[in-house]
Amino acid sequence: MTIIFPVKIYQKIRAYVESTKLEISGLGKILIDGDEIFIQDVRILRQVVSPANTVLDRNGLGEFYDQIIKEEGDLSNWKLWWHSHADMDTFFSGTDIATIEDFDNE
């Protein structure tokens, strides 16, 4: 499997991450074509953040879903959850694994 991560999308995430010293997260739109996953867009939404944690606001998530349905009519490609680890190394935390498993059940 290959992930296609366009420079423009990477730059968008970097801008979000560089805008704060805290952890930050968002959702992304993907397109799966055979063995390739194309990352098409990323966005941030209302959340509670700290130096080591980010929790998406449930109301903000609902508003985000409403907005996407109005814009695109379908949420099915918004399957990417991304987040920074602020000043920490990159690793899968217990929260990361639980979120991955939760997304996998949808």
The 8 nearest C-alpha neighbors of each residue, nearest first, counted from 0:
[[1, 34, 35, 2, 36, 33, 3, 31],
 [2, 0, 35, 36, 34, 3, 37, 4],
 [1, 3, 36, 35, 37, 4, 0, 38],
 [2, 4, 37, 36, 38, 5, 1, 35],
 [3, 5, 38, 2, 37, 6, 9, 8],
 [6, 4, 8, 7, 3, 9, 38, 39],
 [5, 7, 9, 8, 10, 4, 11, 3],
 [6, 8, 10, 5, 9, 11, 4, 12],
 [9, 7, 11, 10, 5, 6, 40, 12],
 [10, 8, 6, 12, 11, 7, 13, 5],
 [9, 11, 13, 7, 8, 12, 6, 14],
 [10, 12, 8, 14, 9, 13, 7, 15],
 [13, 11, 15, 9, 14, 10, 16, 8],
 [14, 12, 10, 16, 15, 11, 17, 9],
 [15, 13, 11, 17, 12, 16, 10, 18],
 [14, 16, 12, 18, 13, 17, 11, 19],
 [17, 15, 13, 18, 14, 19, 12, 83],
 [16, 18, 14, 19, 15, 13, 20, 12],
 [19, 17, 15, 16, 14, 20, 13, 21],
 [20, 18, 21, 17, 16, 15, 22, 23],
 [19, 21, 85, 22, 50, 18, 17, 86],
 [22, 20, 50, 19, 49, 85, 23, 48],
 [21, 23, 85, 83, 84, 50, 52, 51],
 [24, 22, 82, 83, 53, 21, 48, 16],
 [25, 23, 82, 81, 83, 43, 53, 22],
 [24, 26, 43, 81, 42, 80, 82, 44],
 [25, 27, 80, 79, 42, 41, 81, 43],
 [26, 28, 41, 79, 40, 77, 80, 42],
 [27, 29, 77, 40, 76, 39, 38, 78],
 [30, 28, 38, 76, 39, 37, 77, 27],
 [29, 31, 37, 36, 76, 32, 38, 39],
 [32, 30, 36, 35, 33, 37, 29, 34],
 [31, 33, 35, 34, 36, 30, 37, 29],
 [32, 34, 35, 31, 36, 0, 1, 30],
 [33, 35, 0, 32, 1, 36, 31, 2],
 [36, 34, 1, 32, 33, 0, 2, 31],
 [35, 37, 31, 2, 30, 3, 1, 32],
 [38, 36, 3, 30, 29, 39, 2, 31],
 [39, 37, 29, 4, 40, 28, 3, 36],
 [38, 40, 28, 29, 37, 30, 41, 27],
 [41, 39, 28, 27, 38, 8, 42, 29],
 [42, 40, 27, 26, 28, 8, 25, 43],
 [43, 41, 25, 26, 27, 44, 40, 12],
 [44, 42, 25, 24, 26, 45, 41, 15],
 [43, 45, 59, 46, 25, 42, 60, 63],
 [44, 46, 59, 56, 55, 43, 47, 60],
 [47, 45, 55, 56, 54, 44, 48, 53],
 [46, 48, 54, 53, 55, 56, 49, 45],
 [49, 47, 53, 52, 22, 46, 23, 21],
 [48, 50, 52, 51, 21, 22, 53, 47],
 [49, 51, 21, 22, 52, 85, 48, 20],
 [52, 50, 49, 22, 84, 85, 21, 53],
 [53, 51, 49, 48, 22, 50, 54, 23],
 [52, 54, 48, 47, 23, 22, 49, 24],
 [55, 53, 47, 46, 56, 48, 52, 24],
 [54, 56, 46, 57, 45, 47, 53, 60],
 [55, 57, 46, 59, 58, 45, 60, 54],
 [58, 56, 60, 59, 55, 61, 46, 45],
 [59, 57, 61, 60, 56, 62, 45, 63],
 [60, 58, 56, 62, 45, 57, 61, 63],
 [59, 61, 63, 57, 58, 62, 56, 64],
 [60, 62, 58, 64, 63, 59, 65, 57],
 [63, 61, 59, 65, 60, 64, 66, 58],
 [62, 64, 60, 66, 61, 65, 59, 67],
 [63, 65, 61, 67, 66, 62, 68, 60],
 [66, 64, 62, 68, 63, 67, 61, 69],
 [65, 67, 63, 69, 64, 68, 62, 70],
 [68, 66, 70, 64, 69, 65, 71, 63],
 [67, 69, 72, 65, 71, 73, 66, 70],
 [68, 70, 66, 67, 72, 71, 65, 73],
 [71, 69, 67, 68, 66, 72, 73, 65],
 [72, 70, 68, 73, 67, 69, 74, 66],
 [71, 73, 68, 69, 70, 67, 74, 66],
 [74, 72, 68, 71, 75, 67, 76, 69],
 [75, 73, 77, 76, 68, 67, 64, 72],
 [74, 76, 77, 73, 78, 28, 29, 72],
 [77, 75, 28, 29, 78, 74, 30, 73],
 [78, 76, 28, 27, 74, 75, 79, 29],
 [79, 77, 76, 28, 27, 80, 29, 75],
 [80, 78, 27, 26, 77, 28, 81, 29],
 [79, 81, 26, 25, 27, 78, 82, 24],
 [82, 80, 25, 24, 26, 79, 83, 27],
 [83, 81, 24, 23, 25, 84, 80, 22],
 [82, 84, 22, 85, 23, 24, 16, 81],
 [83, 85, 87, 22, 86, 51, 82, 89],
 [84, 86, 22, 83, 21, 87, 20, 50],
 [85, 87, 84, 88, 20, 50, 21, 22],
 [88, 86, 84, 85, 89, 51, 83, 90],
 [89, 87, 90, 84, 86, 85, 83, 91],
 [88, 90, 87, 84, 91, 83, 92, 86],
 [91, 89, 92, 88, 84, 87, 95, 93],
 [92, 90, 95, 96, 93, 89, 94, 99],
 [93, 91, 95, 94, 90, 96, 97, 89],
 [92, 94, 96, 95, 97, 91, 98, 90],
 [95, 93, 97, 92, 96, 98, 91, 99],
 [96, 94, 92, 98, 93, 91, 97, 99],
 [95, 97, 99, 93, 98, 94, 100, 92],
 [98, 96, 94, 100, 99, 95, 101, 93],
 [99, 97, 101, 95, 100, 96, 94, 102],
 [100, 98, 96, 102, 101, 97, 95, 103],
 [99, 101, 103, 97, 98, 102, 96, 104],
 [102, 100, 98, 104, 103, 99, 97, 105],
 [103, 101, 99, 104, 105, 100, 98, 78],
 [102, 104, 100, 101, 105, 99, 98, 78],
 [105, 103, 101, 102, 100, 99, 98, 97],
 [104, 102, 103, 101, 100, 78, 75, 99]]
